[in-house]
Amino acid sequence: MNEDHEAGNSSREAEVHQLARQFTDQSNYSAAGQNPFAVEAGSALDPNGEHFNARAWCKAMLQMHTGDKQAHPLRTLGVAFSNLNVHGFGSDTDYQKSVGNVWLEVLSLVSKAFGQKQRKIEILQNMEGLVEAGEMLVVLGPPGSGCSTFLKTIAGETYGFHVDKNSNINFQGIAKQMAHEFRGEAIYTAEVDVHFPKLTVGDTLYFAARARAPRHIPGGVNATQYASHMRDVIMAMFGISHTKNTIVGNDFIRGVSGGERKRVSIAEACLSNAPLQCWDNSTRGLDSANAIEFCKTLRMQADINGTTACVSLYQAPQAAYDYFDKALVLYEGREIYFGRTSMAKQYFLDMGFVCPDRQTDADFLTSMTSHLERVVQPGYEGRVPRTPDEFAARWRASPQRAQLLQDIKCYNAKFALDGEYLDKLKQSRRAQQAKAQRVSSPYTLSYVQQVELCLWRGYQRLKADPSVTISSVFGNTIISLVIASIFYNLKADTSTFFQRGALLFFAVLMNALGCGLEMLTLYAQRGIIEKHSRYALYHPSAEAFSSMIMDLPYKIINAITSNIVLYFMTNLRREPGAFFFFVFTSFVLTLTMSMFFRSMASLSRSLVQALPFSAVLLLGLSMYTGFTIPTGYMLGWARWIAYINPISYGFESLLINEFHNRDFPCMNYVPSGPGYTDLGLNNRVCSTVGSVPGQAFVNGDAYIESAYIYTASHKWRNIGVIFAYMFLLAAVYLVATDFITEKKSKGEILVFPRGHEALKKGKSDEDLEEGSGRSVTVEKTGSDGLTMIERQTAIFQWKDVCFDIKIGKENRRILDHVDGWVKPGTLTALMGVSGAGKTTLLDVLATRTSVGIISGEILVDGQPRDDSFQRKTGYAQQQDLHLSTATVREALEFSALLRQSAHVPRQEKIDYVTEVIKLLDMTEYADAVIGVPGEGLNVEQRKRLTIGVELAARPQLLLFLDEPTSGLDSQTSWAILDLLDKLKKNGQAILCTIHQPSAMLFQRFDRLLFLQAGGRTVYFGEVGENSQILIDYFVRNGGPPCPPAANPAEWMLDVIGAAPGSHTNINWFETWRKSPEYARVQEHLAELKRERPEQTNLFRTTSSQKREDKASYREFAAPFCAQLCEVQVRVFQQIWRSPTYIYSKTALCVLSALFVGFSLFHTPNTIQGLQNQMFGIFMLLTVFGQLIQQIMPHFVAQRALYEVRERPAKTYSWKAFIISNIVVELPWNSLMSVLMFLCWYYPIGLYRNAEPTDAVSLRGTQMWLMVWTFLLFSSTFAHFMIAAFDAAENAGNLGNLLFLLCLIFCGVLATPGQLPGFWIFMYRVSPFTYLVSGMLSVGISNTNATCADNEYLRFDPVNGTCGKYMDSYISNMGGYLEDEMATSDCSFCPIKETNVFLSSVSSSYSEIWRNFGLMWVFIVFNIFAACLLYWWVRVPRVKKPVAKTE
């Protein structure tokens, strides 16, 4: 059997793959002297050469390993399991959470905490099996049967479900150690592809190879050479060598094709060298040839290295199935067969079932789980099992099961738990591990080596996308220049005391809080790092540590550039020691706060969780630095916050650094002016805190002692405290990274809106992991939905279509002179290898490309496509992208209402949606919530919905489908083809790409357009009965005969050399161009172009649907008002159904307001108290950054759905999209303004200032209006910022920069009088100028002010009483005396009314309504700017007509 497995050149890649992985641990030369690491270029062992032979390479590696005495023994790992039961816990509250009902979930959690039992849901029941080392097990079953749960259980990934404690699992003598000590020896590879999108394929695979490189490497090469070679070999095996320098990409970032990305995922997992591998539908998105090649590779690993593979396959080709030793068939969590693949079919035949002709064994076995598909032999109708339990009972009573139990018993005896094999495995692992690595660690590299490798990857990622780093440096430098110019060349006297404090405060905050956006990056990469941790490539903390180091150069550059500018332009202390201390302290603070933000990210599972609490913490850190609230004004209950605040220690040290041992000349004395000349020093005093009567200067130490209660001796002590915090936070970050994982999906359980009928009936007890909502065929209620589908008449044709794109400096042709047509009532398959350009061709034909150069002719009825073409076609994309909060019915109705012709009545559109639901057999879950992949609809249901959304639009021209059966099991694939067949028979024109079709599936297509690599046509024509026309063409032109049992869809890939191991000497592209079939195609295209315009014009002149109906040719079907209305309703629905977003916003506004309010609880109207109240407003505005950070990622997710699916389909205009997303925030921000106002205004006590003038209600209302405009400005500003940017991080950087500019120039840190003339315009254009002025004047105007004890100025009168001495001064300058009759030691307060303080900051209550109106001007400007920017940057321009090429 092995010879069969290895036959043909295809096995080269299979074997390479296998040996590449396991000979990761090998060395030395073979007996034949073959060293695969030192080969001649172009030889059979050179993975970069055209003649590379995987089989030869594998043999050379095997011989080299065998002859190496230092090589560690090859590890193998089988598994036996019995009495395996897996369950989850369901809740009776499987309803959709919304803002209104999420509180019910809290009550549910409370009841659970008090012991209420949850309903147990069985997932796997009484499983038994044995997969020995070197064997391959195929796991078969439809979605929802438990395949994924089984594979996850074997690999030890049991999040979301529970393995029964009585279950027995024996990993060749190992049990409990597998999950931790030997993690990475058994791996689970999920169906989804998760990679760093901007990293190249080559770098991605090099990293995986290097992470598992053994200590001792064969052939005299180092680890770097080994990893590079293994990368090249694995890429050659899977046919992705050409993608080496192409970024991986994802659903939203263009990179390699979907099939190529899947092969990257497979290659990465292979390079982990796990002896037990669990593959969950890993052939999804691969063509048949690559799917078979993947199985060949696993076979080679099993045969040569003893690797064990458990693989779930949907639509498994027969050739792939034949590579497996054993099969496991699951039916709703029950085991109905486990045994040899060669005996599986016969087991069910003997039971009384029939296998239809040309049905593969895998499809036959899977069909046993569907009563619609299994065929019973005549006479066996009452004797065969029908339910899952009956099938399981028949299996338990079978002799095959009795033999299995005996085999398991022998296996367990041979491999006793914790026996000798455990020691052997440890020895083998130890020989492979780095010397510095712990014996019990699952990792190969030492921790330091892991950090070094992650550093290398971090550098590659930075090179690939330096935009965030560059924008951060640029933004911080700009801010530094701006601040420095505001405080330019401060005088060294007492007039600049407050400005110096404000400058240092802002410098501390700028350095400390500049790392806030690091949180976004950490959340984005979390899933990738956790996958690598499961593969035992590296500790998550190693990546965390490396990212800390990787950011150091940026932070050093930032500290130097920003702080040098700031320090010297502002004339801070001009001493070398003081300067270097300033830069050093700022840098250390930056590092410390970076650790703070990273800790916050690592301690929470999602950004939504982290933002409200981090915002309050940031407020605390900012307010309790000692500047906004001086130490003496900190309330007793909150004083501890300053002690645990690293920024407060930095601020104190910088103030000491600036003021210690300095005397500042006094610039303003009290009294002074007319009548107060020639006074003695004892008769006047400097009007600055810390002044001493009789001195013409103020000592810096006295000033900071009096104003801030700071002591010079704390300067270096504080640095030590900051370092302690830095190390503590770094430790928290690293530990949390290793132990706290991101929020994971709990499983695809159907979720319905609360109160739906399905909830009252209870849930089905099906598979938690793959969808208890597996669709079943429901009874048709009189209609199958076909009656309302429009019969189409238009013919779509294309000729000489080429598509060129520039990748780097290279121009690459993706499509090369492709011809074809699609006629009504036909189903055309578009096939080819992964990366042949199938999806690209669909995009080009459907007018969905935004880059590249298109040439050729694309015509509808012989005429060019018009503006309405995109909305008149349906395009079901490969990725099932849907709004997660909508229900199935809502998604279909949205498409119908906006994409069907405007003249169709609304009710008719709704009725049509009902028909589509029936047609697609979605009645059972029509009102279910879509959810996100992994939580909501399962794969099959999502695919049906994707097709349904396009059908609901009632496409008038044709339907494009991109791999509609990818990732689906054979039953569902057949159902999808049934659907397409229904549509075809009703006149629908369909062009469909497809991978891995079975012979029976392939036979259902009428025509085939077959592409080879490079987008070149190999064949376009009819398929024929039993594919005979297609087969005749290839045989006639030199191809080998097609064996009777072969699948023509797989055979033709081998014929053209498209399978990774196949080869052909025939140039099939040239053969096609010279064939009579090609000539006939060209003739027919010319005929269609010539005759169709005449035919269609004749039809249109006689039809009731006149050409004059201009609405039919509009870009959008629905008028703009209808678009706006429908989109607005959907967006409001979505927000209502996103309780985490709304309550996160609520927590942010309420907690921030409460914190500021109670930190300044009932602040008195002293000089410092008035300043504190002003800073209370200032600090409230700092939540602005967190408010826009909440909105931006939410908007990006909406925009991705719109731009990838809805905009290309011309569902609705970009104007409706952007306006709706802006408007939806307005009512919620209005509600938040009420909460924020109440939680902030009253605790501070600002209402008391309105009592003397009896204006409490009026001024309270005015204050709420100002808070309201602040929140409206925040949300519209967020949309203004994110409108043009792809990444929320870049938009956040720019938003923070502009926010800081607004904050700097609002008049709090520097009054208009203190600003340089150049910056006055910024004071006037800053919206916060008018916001702060309005809030401050409403808050403190028209009441009395007093002085605190340390604010009184004390001096002796020249003669007489203090009152008489100060009478003239008070008359001119204001203020009051504490005791007018005193004759010595006069105590004078320079302020008596709060309006004096307001005038000092250029604020007046009389301007309140002007300020309110100007805020609305800024809000409206934001809205217009967001719309303009989105249109300018992101709306595709109308392209020129497609040029014809000869």
Buried (B, 14 or more C-beta within 10 A) or exposed (E): EEEEBBEBBBBBBBBBBBBBBBBBBBBBBBEEEBBBBEBEEEBBBBBBBEEBBBBBBBBBBBBBBEBBEEBBEBBBBBBBBBEBBBBBBBBEBBBBBBBEBBEBBEEBEEEEEEEEEEEEBBBBBBBBBBBBBBBBBBBBBBBBBBBBBBBBBBBBBEEBBBBBEEBBBBBBBBEEBBBEBBBBBBBBBBBBBBBBBBBBBBBBBBBBBBBBBBBBBBBEBEBEBBBBBBBBBBBBBBBBBBBBEBBBBBBBEBBBBBBBBBBBBBBBBBBBBBBBBBBBBBBBBBBBBBBBBBBBBBBBBBBBBBBBBBBBBBBBBBBBBBBBBBBBBBBBBBBBBBBEBBEBBEBBEEBBBBBEEBBBBBBBBBBBBBEEBBEBEEEEEEEBBEEBEBBBBBBBEBEBBEEBEEBBEEBBEBBEBEEEBBEBBBBBBBBBBBEEBEEEBBBBBBBEBBBBBBBBBBEBBBEBBEEBBEBBBBBBBBBBBBBBBBBBEBEBBBBBBBBBBBBBBBBBBBBBBBBBBBBBBBBBBBBBBBBBBBBBBBBBBBBBBBBBEBBEEBBBBBBEBBBBBBBEBBBBBEEEEBBEBBBBBBBBBBBBBBBBBBBBBBBBBBBBBBBBBBBBBBBBBBBBBBBBBBBEBBBEEBEEBBEEBBBBBBBBBBBBBBBBEBBBEBBEBBBBEEEBEEBEBEBBBBBBBBBEBEBEBBBBBBBBBBBBBBBBEBBEEBBEBBBEBBEBBBEBBBBBBBEBBEEBBBBBBBBBBBEBEBBEEEBBBBBBBBBBBBBEEEEEEEEEBBEBBBEBBBBBBBBBBBBBBEEEEEEBBBBBBBBBBBBBBBBBBBBBBBBBBBBBBBBBBBBBBEEBEBBBBBBBBBEEBEEBBBBBBBBBBBBBBBBBBBBBBBBBBBBBBBBBBBEBEEEEBBEBBBBBBBBBBBBBBBBBBBBEBBBBBBBBBBBBBBBBBBBBBBBBBBBBBBBBBBBBBBBBBBBBBEBBBBBBEBBBBBBBBBBBBBBBBBBBBBBBBBBBBBBBBBBBBBBBEBBEBBBEBBEEBEBEEBEEEBBBBBBBBBBBBBBBBBEBEBEBBEBBBEBEBBEEBEEEBEEBBEEBBEBBBEEBEEEEEEEEBEEBEBEBBBEEEBBBBBBBBBBBBBBBBBBEBBBBBBBBBBBBBBBBBBBBEBBBBBBBBBBBBBBBBBBBBBBBBBBBBBBBBBBBEBBBBBBBBBBBBBBBBBBBBBBBBBBBBBEBBEBBBEBBBBBBBBBBBBBBBBEEEEBEEEBBEBBBBBBBBBBBBBBBBBBBBBBBBBBBBBBBBBBBBBBBBBBBBBBBBBBBEBBEEEBEEBBEEBBBBBBBBBBBBBBBBBBEBBBBEBBBBBBBBBEEBBBBBBEBBBEEBBBBBBEBEBBEEBBBBBBBBBBBBBEEBBBBBEBBEEBBEBBEEBBEBBBEBBBBBBBEEBBBEEEEEBEEEE
